[in-house]
């Protein structure tokens, strides 16, 4: 029992650490709401950005149909990228990666519904200048401890 708990804790810790870092390369991907992981196409999930301002926006998760692999949920971590020609570049954070910490909150995404999250990035990026951006979020299809799939979603916006 102790070993199972220790392994579960280790897995959650690794998930938390992976969420703190920046995502992999993202150059050349579509600025429209998009899915990076092909498995997520079956989840019926669309991520959109609404009411964007230099200091934040509302993220809207719309889930309809599809066949999610489990309860869809997301955490607090997110990242911003700015379009530079055909490529997307990470927006530099004001806080170093070594000093950045996210809470372990899980936000459930309503099945066949809409879930909204308010983002205020002034503490992480400061006010953004005009341009075309996208926000990235990892979404998890949670079935059981240690039994889940993850996919990356983006929502584009302009300032």
N, C-alpha and C positions, 0 to 999 in steps of 0.2 A: 504494500500500500504506500509506504514512504517513497519507494522508488518511482511508482507511478506519479505521485504528487510532485516529486523532484523533476521528473521528465516533463510533466505538464508545465511547471513553472519555468523550466529552461526554454521550452518551446515558446511560451508567451514572452519571455525576456528577449529571445531572438527576434520574434515578430516586432516587438517594440523597438529594438535597435534598428531593424531594417527600415522601419517607418520613419526614423529620424533622419536618415540620409536622403540625398537627392536621388531621383529616379535615374534609370539608365538613359542612354542616348535617345534623343527624341527628334532629331533633325528630319525635316521633310514630311512630317505627318500632317494630316489635314487639320486646319484650324476649326473646323466644324465640330460639334459635340461628337466625340468618337470613343472607340473602345480599342485598347491596345491588344488585349488578350483575346484570341479567337474564341475561347471557351465562353467568354462573357456575352457573345452575340446571342446566346440562347437564354440569357437572363431577362430580356425584355426591359432593360434599364437604359434610360437616357439621362445624361447630366447636362443641365443648362445653367447659365449665369444670368441673373436678373438684377437690375438696379445698380449696376457697377458704378463706383465712384473711385477717386484716387485712394481712398482709405479702406474700401471693402465692397462686398456684394452679398447677395443671397444666392446660395447654391440650391438648385431644385433637382431632386432625384425623382424621376417619374418612372414607375415600374408598371408595366402592363403586359400581360401574357407571358410569353417565354416559358422557360422551364428552369428556374433557379435551382442550383444544386443544394441549397439549404436556405436558412434565414439570411437575407441580405442585410449587411451592416457595414458601417464605415467608422473610422476613428477620427480623432481630432487632427492628425497630421495632414498637411496639404503642401503643395509647392506651386510657385508661379513661374511661368516662362513667357518671354517676350519674343514676338516674331521679328526676325531679322532676315529680310528677303524671303527665301524659301525655307529657311531653317528656324528652329525654336531654340532660344538660349535661356538658360536658367537665370532668373532674376537674382542678383546677389543679395544675400540676407545681411541684415545689420548685426546679427548674432553669429558667432562662429559655430560650426557644427559641434565642437566640443562642449559649448555652453548651452546648446539648444536642447530643451527637454519638452516632451509632449505628455499630456495626461493619458491615461489608459481608458478613457471614456469610449463606450461603444454606442453608436447611434443606429437604432434599428430602422431599416428602410421598409416602409409599408408596402405589402404585397398589393398589387392592383390599385396603387394609390400614389400620392405625392408626399414627399418628405422634404422639408427645407432646413437648411443650416445657414446661419448668419456668419460671415467671415469678416473680421476686422484685422487687417494685416499691418497696421501701423507699427506694432511692437516688433514685427519680424522683418518687414521690408520698408517701412516708412511710406509716405504718400507717393504714389506712382505718377510719373509724367504721362502725357498722352502717348498712345500707341495701341497696338494689337497684342493682347495677352491671352493666355489660357491658364486655368487652374487645374492641377492634377490631383486626383484622389484615388486611393486604393480602396476597393470594395471587396468584401469577403462574403462568400457563400458558406455560412457556418452550419455544419451538420452536427458536430460533436467535438469535444476536446481533442485536438490534434487531427481532426477530420474536416478539412475546409479547402476551398479553392479561393484564389485571389485574382483580381483583374484590375487594371488601371483604366480610369475614365478621365476624360478631359472635357472642359467646357470653355469655349472661347468667348472673349468679350473685348470691347474697344472703349478706350477713354479719349 
